[in-house]
Every structure is written in structure tokens, then in C-alpha cells.
């Protein structure tokens, strides 16, 4: 028990522990907005300023003498050197560029001629390789490897039917690693003549007859250069249009189909169906031949074993099919030749 005369401590006389803590929190909260602002805004302009590209003005070339292979450009639009705040008093940035390698040799003072008292920078251009001087067999080998898609010599050039944009190349796989691969044909007349003999026989491979239509509609200039066409799927809805466009390809020597030409076991009926789609094509091939040989005109057609199918009765599956035998393919070709041969009227025999 407390001693006599002792008084109880009132609640208001107790040490205000909680208010002191709240004051410290208040001080902490008050200190937060008083922090110094971040320096990020001051850094952003400096980054933008540093990323600005320097513009250059191309120095004119002398067109009266030999070809100048190296382009020279100077900083800004004024050829006179500007006064600098740091480093050397006057400076000017030059940019040299060329299609081939070059070497900067030295700088000299000119003492004679119209440019006496001028300083010149001596630049040695690379000596071009004399490609046409190597043996014919070696040049042919170079062409074959140059036009080989992914290193596969004589492989087909696959034409992409679906391109995201018109800027995408038609043959993306072929152009992989060298989007300007066919630019070799524009180097010179001699190179073009030799390279075309290697490039044009390469097969152009299309997924469907519709892809064939789309390609030749957009690239009519190739109708006199393409010699070999492969079509994976023969589509009845677009086959006639495709064969009509191919009838205008005067250089075509091979047309190959893989699947979808006919799915019944009747060669005569198949020839009639193909003739309805490709009569214009076959007639154009015959008319371009000097000998007018209709059999050789039909021989331009090539078929994979999956192009003609018939029902396989030896299988339990009612949908099972098998390729045509060679005898039926031969009968189909003979039927096409017969359709190319007009039947003579009695009036023609008199």
C-alpha cells in the first residue's frame, strides 16, 4: 500500500510517450517532400542532344577525268572549318565511303598546277578483281554457288504465296543473306549473259496454281526469262488462269505438277479435263516450235507420281488411293496430242 500522504499521479501528468512518437513520424513525413528533386530531367536533354546525328554534305566529284570511286562528305553545309571551343582551334569532320575497300595513305602539299598551295589527302582505292580473266569453268562454278539458295546448288527457288507486305521479297528463303542476289545480272553485259545461263534454269516453285497467277500478274517482265516452273498443288478453281498466264512465258521449257491434277482412273477423261484448262497453253507451245511437233509440245509437261491417283481396291479403306501406272500416263499424253491435232474435214480432202 502507498504511504500515508502520498497522492496518486493524475493521468494528465504521465509522460506523453505516444505523442513524442507521433511527432517523430510527423517529422519523417514532413521530411519526405523536402527531398531534393531527382536529376533525371537534367539528364534527358543531354541524352537527346548526344543522339542527334551529324549531317554531311557530299563533296562534288570531278567528272572530266577518270571515275572517282570514293565519295567524300564534310560536316554540315559549310566547307570552311569552324572555330572550336575545345581541342584544336579549327576542325572539320570528313566522311569517306565507297563500294569497295580503300586505304588512306598520307597527306601532302601540292606545289604545282591550279591547286598549288593546297593540301591533299592521298587515298588508294582497291584494285578491282578481274573476274572475267579466270577460266570459264571457274566462273560457271562461282555463278552456281552464288545463285544457290542456302548453299544448295540447282535447288528450286520457292516463291512465297503469302507475304506480310509488298516490301517482302517473293522468294524469302532464296534472298536470305543476300536480298540483292539477282543484282549480279546488272554488273555488265558480259556477266549478265553468262549468269543468266545459270540463273534462268533454276526452277521457280509455287505452292498452288493461284500463287502462280498472283506472281505472274505482278511480274509480267519475267515472262521472257523463266524456263522452269514447279507447282505443288493443281487447283481446279485457278488452274485455267494459271495456264493462260504461263502460255505467255515464251521461254518456258518445263512445267511440273505434283498433286491434284486428276483423281480418277480414266486417262481420256483426265485429258479432256486438262485440255479444258490448258488448251491455250498447249496451243501456244506448239505455235512457238519451229517443227510444230505436238508430241514434244506435250512433253513440256512433267508430273509427280502424286499428280494422278486412282482408287486402290486392295486396301480396306475406301478412301485409299494409288498413283497411276506409266501406261495410263502415256495414254493421257497421247490423248492430249490427239486434241492438238485438228480433225480434217471432207472439204479439206477434195
C-alpha positions in Angstrom: 0.0 0.0 0.0 1.2 3.5 -0.7 2.4 5.5 2.3 0.2 8.0 4.1 0.0 11.4 2.5 1.0 10.0 -0.9 -1.0 11.3 -3.8 -2.0 9.5 -7.0 -0.4 10.6 -10.2 -3.1 12.0 -12.5 -3.4 10.7 -16.0 -2.5 14.0 -17.5 0.8 14.1 -15.5 2.1 10.9 -17.2 4.9 11.1 -19.7 3.4 11.6 -23.1 5.3 8.8 -24.7 2.8 8.3 -27.6 2.7 12.0 -28.7 6.5 12.0 -28.9 6.5 9.1 -31.3 3.8 10.7 -33.4 5.9 13.9 -33.5 8.9 11.8 -34.9 6.6 10.3 -37.5 5.3 13.7 -38.4 8.9 14.9 -38.8 9.6 11.9 -41.0 6.5 12.6 -43.1 7.4 16.3 -43.3 10.9 15.4 -44.4 9.7 13.4 -47.4 8.5 16.3 -49.6 11.6 18.3 -48.7 13.9 15.8 -50.6 15.9 17.3 -53.4 14.4 16.7 -56.8 15.9 14.0 -59.0 18.4 15.0 -61.6 16.7 12.8 -64.3 15.1 15.7 -66.1 18.5 17.4 -66.5 20.0 14.1 -67.9 17.2 13.6 -70.5 18.1 16.6 -72.7 21.8 15.7 -72.7 20.9 12.2 -74.0 18.8 13.6 -76.7 21.4 16.1 -77.7 24.0 13.3 -77.9 21.8 11.1 -80.1 21.4 13.8 -82.8 23.1 12.7 -86.0 25.5 14.8 -87.8 24.5 15.9 -91.3 27.1 15.7 -94.0 27.3 17.4 -97.4 28.8 15.5 -100.3 31.8 17.0 -102.0 31.4 17.4 -105.8 33.4 15.0 -107.9 35.5 15.8 -111.0 33.5 14.5 -114.0 36.0 15.4 -116.7 38.6 12.8 -115.8 38.6 9.2 -114.7 35.9 7.8 -112.5 36.3 8.8 -108.8 35.2 5.7 -106.8 35.3 7.2 -103.3 32.7 9.6 -102.0 33.8 12.4 -99.7 31.5 14.4 -97.5 32.1 17.1 -95.0 30.3 18.0 -91.7 27.4 20.5 -92.1 26.7 22.6 -95.1 29.7 24.9 -95.0 33.1 23.6 -96.3 35.0 26.0 -94.2 36.4 24.7 -90.9 34.6 26.1 -87.8 36.2 27.6 -84.7 36.2 25.1 -81.8 35.9 25.8 -78.1 38.0 22.7 -77.1 40.9 21.0 -78.6 42.4 22.4 -81.8 41.2 25.8 -82.8 39.7 24.8 -86.2 38.4 21.4 -87.2 36.2 19.8 -89.8 34.8 16.2 -89.8 35.2 14.4 -93.1 33.5 11.1 -94.1 34.8 8.8 -96.8 32.7 6.0 -98.3 33.0 3.6 -101.2 31.5 0.3 -102.5 35.0 -1.3 -102.2 37.9 -1.2 -99.8 40.3 1.7 -99.8 43.4 2.8 -97.9 44.3 6.3 -96.6 48.0 6.7 -97.4 49.1 10.2 -96.4 48.6 13.9 -96.7 50.8 16.1 -98.9 51.2 19.7 -100.0 50.7 20.5 -103.7 53.3 22.8 -105.2 52.4 22.9 -108.9 49.3 23.4 -111.0 46.0 25.0 -110.3 46.0 23.6 -106.7 49.4 24.8 -105.7 49.5 25.6 -102.0 46.6 23.2 -101.3 46.9 20.2 -99.0 45.7 16.8 -100.5 44.8 13.6 -98.8 46.1 10.6 -100.8 43.6 7.7 -100.8 44.3 4.5 -102.6 41.2 2.7 -103.9 41.1 -1.1 -104.0 42.1 -2.6 -107.3 39.1 -4.5 -108.7 39.4 -8.2 -109.1 39.5 -9.2 -112.8 36.7 -11.8 -112.6 36.4 -12.2 -116.4 40.1 -13.3 -116.6 39.6 -16.6 -114.7 38.7 -19.7 -116.7 35.2 -20.3 -117.9 34.7 -23.4 -115.7 35.7 -21.4 -112.6 33.3 -18.6 -113.5 30.4 -21.1 -114.0 31.1 -22.7 -110.6 31.1 -19.2 -109.0 27.7 -18.5 -110.6 26.2 -21.8 -109.4 27.3 -21.2 -105.8 26.2 -17.5 -105.9 22.7 -18.4 -107.0 22.4 -21.4 -104.7 19.7 -20.9 -102.1 21.3 -21.7 -98.7 24.2 -23.4 -100.4 22.1 -26.0 -102.3 23.2 -25.9 -105.9 20.4 -26.2 -108.5 17.7 -26.2 -105.8 14.3 -24.7 -106.5 13.5 -21.1 -105.8 10.5 -21.2 -103.6 8.0 -18.4 -104.2 6.1 -17.3 -101.1 2.4 -17.1 -101.7 1.6 -15.1 -98.5 3.7 -12.0 -97.9 3.1 -9.7 -94.9 3.7 -6.6 -97.1 4.6 -5.9 -100.7 8.1 -4.9 -99.4 8.8 -8.5 -98.6 10.7 -10.5 -101.3 8.7 -13.2 -103.2 11.5 -15.7 -102.5 12.4 -15.0 -98.9 14.4 -18.2 -98.4 16.3 -17.6 -101.7 17.0 -14.0 -100.7 18.2 -14.9 -97.2 21.6 -13.4 -96.6 21.6 -11.5 -99.9 18.5 -9.5 -100.7 20.1 -8.1 -103.8 21.3 -11.5 -105.1 20.0 -11.0 -108.6 21.7 -7.6 -108.8 24.7 -9.6 -110.2 22.8 -9.6 -113.6 23.3 -5.8 -113.8 27.1 -5.7 -113.3 27.9 -5.8 -117.0 26.6 -7.2 -120.3 29.3 -10.0 -120.2 28.4 -11.1 -116.7 24.7 -10.9 -117.4 25.0 -13.1 -120.5 26.9 -15.8 -118.5 24.9 -15.6 -115.3 21.5 -15.8 -117.0 22.5 -19.2 -118.3 22.9 -20.4 -114.7 20.1 -18.4 -113.1 17.1 -18.9 -115.5 17.2 -22.8 -115.5 16.6 -22.8 -111.7 13.0 -23.9 -111.1 10.5 -21.4 -109.7 8.4 -23.4 -107.2 4.8 -22.3 -106.3 2.5 -23.7 -103.7 -0.6 -23.6 -105.8 -1.8 -22.5 -109.2 -3.4 -19.4 -107.5 0.1 -18.4 -106.3 1.3 -18.8 -109.9 -1.4 -16.4 -111.1 -0.6 -13.8 -108.5 3.1 -13.9 -109.2 2.9 -13.5 -113.0 0.3 -10.8 -112.7 2.7 -8.7 -110.6 5.8 -9.7 -112.6 4.9 -9.7 -116.2 8.5 -8.6 -117.1 9.7 -12.1 -116.2 7.7 -13.8 -118.9 10.6 -13.8 -121.2 13.2 -15.2 -118.8 11.5 -18.0 -116.8 12.3 -21.5 -118.1 11.3 -23.9 -115.4 8.1 -23.8 -113.2 7.1 -26.2 -110.5 3.6 -26.1 -109.0 2.8 -28.2 -105.9 -1.0 -28.2 -106.0 -3.2 -28.1 -109.1 -6.3 -26.3 -108.1 -9.3 -26.6 -110.3 -10.5 -23.1 -109.4 -7.3 -21.3 -110.6 -5.6 -23.8 -112.9 -7.1 -22.3 -116.1 -5.9 -18.8 -115.2 -2.5 -20.1 -114.3 -2.1 -22.0 -117.6 -3.3 -18.9 -119.5 -0.6 -16.8 -117.9 2.0 -19.5 -118.5 1.1 -19.6 -122.2 2.7 -16.1 -122.4 6.0 -17.3 -121.0 7.8 -17.8 -124.2 11.0 -19.2 -122.7 9.3 -22.0 -120.6 10.7 -25.5 -121.2 9.3 -27.4 -118.3 6.1 -27.2 -116.3 5.8 -29.7 -113.4 2.8 -30.6 -111.3 3.0 -32.6 -108.0 -0.6 -33.2 -106.8 -4.2 -32.6 -107.7 -4.4 -33.0 -111.5 -6.8 -35.9 -111.6 -8.2 -38.4 -109.0 -9.9 -41.0 -111.2 -8.7 -43.9 -113.2 -9.7 -42.7 -116.7 -6.9 -41.2 -118.8 -9.3 -40.0 -121.6 -11.5 -38.2 -119.1 -8.4 -36.7 -117.4 -7.0 -35.5 -120.8 -10.4 -33.8 -121.5 -10.4 -32.0 -118.1 -6.8 -30.9 -118.5 -7.5 -29.7 -122.1 -10.4 -27.5 -120.9 -8.0 -25.8 -118.5 -4.8 -25.7 -120.6 -5.8 -25.7 -124.3 -4.4 -22.2 -124.8 -1.1 -23.1 -123.1 -0.6 -26.2 -125.3 -1.5 -24.4 -128.5 0.9 -21.6 -127.6 3.7 -24.1 -127.0 3.1 -25.8 -130.4 2.9 -22.5 -132.3 6.3 -21.4 -130.9 8.0 -24.6 -132.1 9.6 -24.4 -135.5 8.9 -28.1 -136.2 5.3 -27.8 -134.8 5.9 -31.2 -133.1 2.8 -31.7 -130.9 4.3 -34.7 -129.0 7.3 -32.6 -128.0 5.0 -29.8 -127.0 3.1 -32.1 -124.6 6.5 -33.4 -123.3 7.0 -29.9 -121.7 4.5 -31.2 -119.0 6.0 -33.1 -116.1 4.1 -34.9 -113.4 4.9 -36.3 -110.0 3.5 -39.7 -109.1 1.0 -37.9 -106.8 -0.5 -35.8 -109.6 -2.7 -38.7 -110.9 -4.4 -41.0 -108.4 -6.9 -43.8 -108.6 -8.8 -45.9 -106.1 -6.8 -48.7 -104.5 -9.2 -51.7 -104.3 -6.6 -53.7 -102.5 -7.0 -51.6 -99.4 -9.8 -51.9 -96.9 -10.0 -48.1 -96.6 -12.5 -46.9 -99.2 -10.6 -43.6 -99.5 -7.2 -45.3 -100.2 -5.6 -44.3 -103.5 -2.5 -45.2 -105.5 -0.6 -43.5 -108.3 -1.3 -44.1 -111.9 0.9 -46.7 -113.7 3.1 -45.4 -116.6 0.8 -46.9 -119.1 -2.1 -44.7 -118.0 0.2 -41.6 -118.0 1.2 -42.5 -121.6 -2.4 -42.8 -122.7 -3.1 -39.4 -121.1 -0.3 -37.8 -123.1 -1.5 -39.4 -126.3 -5.0 -38.1 -125.7 -3.6 -34.6 -125.4 -1.6 -34.9 -128.6 -4.8 -36.1 -130.4 -6.6 -33.0 -129.2 -3.9 -30.8 -130.6 -4.3 -32.4 -134.0 -7.3 -30.9 -135.7 -9.6 -33.3 -137.4 -9.6 -32.8 -141.2 -13.0 -32.1 -142.8 -14.1 -33.8 -146.0 -13.9 -30.4 -147.8 -10.1 -30.4 -147.0 -9.6 -33.8 -148.7 -11.1 -32.8 -152.0 
